[in-house]
């Protein structure tokens, strides 16, 4: 350092000293304990008779710089998607203007996010933003738009009614034509019947009868709908299939066709009957499970409640996984998006350079779709990894609501505030209070997107100097280090009493509101009852070090403690002089 001052800056002489000792001198200190918490560290310097006991100096690696850096980390963790740029000098200003030392950190942390008084405790830092302009229409314009929509809806209803009427008339005409065809078939020969049916593309009279019945039913439904008459439910009539018992060799071609048709009809009826039976069995099974569950709840409630809690935990994790997958679909950096891109890339690079021959054949045949699994690639590309069919059919939110309703009714330890609905309700959400304070949050508002909310950070950052473990610093806190210096830094009881009578605070990191009161209260708690403790703060903790050094520079002691250029050239760059305000001493 000497070489820099003399060779680069051409200084005539150089003296070195400790800033906190200069501040102590500026405040007329003689004997006491200096606690200097400044930009880069916190030092504990015992002073006796105006001279520092350098061998007993202690250091805590925490100061204003580390506090601002710690707050920056907390804010980045709290708002990972914050659109603005948080500058270092802005964070330093937040620490100075918004943070304070809590007198009971543990108790205050537990209640800090309580809604009572949170409006005052939550400080909002508003960053510059540009709000999207939304052109608001006048009430006259809104009324005109609403009237236009209403008239458009009326026109659509009239057009739909007209189309329904046209279709109904067309169906009635077709029905009359087919009924007339049925009348013309009566008394005709088989050959003539076949000719008439072929003209209208009917296979046989049974098909014609079926079409007439369906059209009668359709026309009746359309008329009842227009009249507002509710259609009565139809019971499935008992069907018979007589041709199934007749051997094929006894039937002609028309009979064989009818027999095949009856076989299909019978299969459909049997399938519906089986589905009905299975539905009844499933209903009975669910009723039995409910009965057994009710018995278990009455006989072994604690085990039943534990199973319900475990089921709720597992279901909550599934809902979180589902919601996270939905969010990841819109994030191109997410795992789901990357898997989709890999799938697309593999499909695009499959058999590169080859072209399919017209007509297929050979090794170049594209057999995609031959297996049902091939079509799952479209779902993978569109939605990520597809869930199973069972998961698709399940109503996870409904199951969660049912489980929570049971726990609310039977579990005395489960409260309304623990339900998913309460957690999503911002007025009951601890996370909302932490992130957005006691106000509703509009994700579309640019103003609210550019806001930082300081609440627990206001007491958490200054607390580190008292409890360094909060920030991962493996050192004792301010009170413990100060007590250790007082107890072990000097030898006699008289010297200890002298230190206690003048505990001097300096440095910008001691300017937190409540710092002096907290230190005095906790330091007194570890001292003997008869000990006399007095704390005082520098008149100007930020500038007294400079003022003290400037005053000392005008004294004779500065000349004796300075290294001149001639001494530097004679004794080298490592030469320094000892004085009472420096850190070079000899025993």
Buried (B, 14 or more C-beta within 10 A) or exposed (E): EBEEBBEEEEBEBBBBBBBBBBBBBBBEBEBBBBBBBBBEBBBBBBBBEEBBBBEBBBEBEBBBBBBBBBBBEBBEEBBEEBEBEBEEEBBBEBBBEBBBBBEEBEEBBEEBBEEEEBEEBBBEBEBEBEEEEEEEEEEEEEEEEEEEEEEEEEEEEEEEEEEEEEEBEEBBEBBEEBBEBEEEBEEEEEEEBBEBBEEEEBBBBBBBEEBBEEBBEBBEEBEEEEEEEEEEEEEEEEEEBEBEEEEEEEBEEBBEBBBEBBEEEBEEBEEEEEEEEEEEEEEEEEEEEEEEBEEEBEEEEEEBBEBBBEBBEEBBEBBEEBEEBEEBBEEEEBEBBEBBEEBEEEEEEEEEEEEEEEEEEEEEEEEEEEEEEEEEBEEBBEBBEBBEEEEEEBEBEEBBBEBBEBBBEEBEEBEEEBBBEBBEEBEBBEEBBBBBBBBEEEEEEEEBBBBBBBBBBBBBBBBBBBBBEBBEBEBBBBBBBBBBBBEEBBEEEEBBBBBBBBBBBBBBBBBBEBBBEBBBEBBBEBBEEEBEBEBBBBEBBEBBBBBBBEEBBEEEBBEEBBBBBEBBEEEEBEEBBEBBBBBEEEE
